[in-house]
Amino acid sequence: MDDHLIRVYLSMAKEDCERAIAAVQALNVALQQGPGGDPFGPAQALVLHAAAISRMFWPPGSKDKHARVRAQRRGEALRQAIDIPQGHPVQSRALRDHIEHFDERLDDWAERSRHRNIVHRLVGPRSAIGGNAIDDSDITHHYDPEVKVYVFRGERFDIQALTSGVDDIYARINARLAQPR
């Protein structure tokens, strides 16, 4: 991939980084508002923009072989262009998949929940909801601001690591775009 195309792709990824960073700022504002604030909109925006960045650098597979090979080459070239290490926190799109496919996750909950109790949009520690009639898998969206963890049906996602990962990619992109042509 030539330098011009690398810069085009990096510029697009930079925009998603900026949107993700703005979402983190909105998340912090919502948390400062206390019980009246809604952190889930900004948290989900962060996750969706981070997933867009992830797709740029770690493209998903395509059924079309030519498109898949082309995308894999692009991802490799972009990762090399800004020297992204393996196992980067932005690479995973699991939380984004839970959010985007919430209907399927809800179908699974409806089929498997022992007590059919559901907690949606819990902010605070898990201990805020007690009792034997609520399993971790009954809590669909849970954000604990003390540890900066987003939990979806018992699966934990480190939001601070994701945020730091976005910041890292943003800094790498800016450094690469600042280089002379």
Number of C-alpha atoms within 10 A of each C-alpha: 11 7 10 10 12 17 17 12 17 25 15 13 23 21 14 21 26 15 17 28 21 15 23 22 15 19 22 16 15 19 17 13 11 11 10 9 13 18 24 19 13 20 21 20 20 28 25 22 22 28 23 21 26 21 19 22 25 22 20 14 13 13 8 8 10 10 12 15 14 12 20 19 16 20 20 17 16 22 17 12 17 19 14 15 9 8 8 15 20 24 19 17 19 13 19 19 14 18 17 13 11 13 11 12 17 16 10 12 19 15 10 12 15 13 12 13 14 19 16 12 16 18 20 16 14 14 7 8 14 9 7 7 12 17 19 16 19 23 21 22 18 24 23 15 17 9 12 14 19 24 23 22 21 15 15 13 17 13 22 16 15 20 20 14 18 26 17 17 22 22 15 18 22 15 11 17 17 9 7 5 8
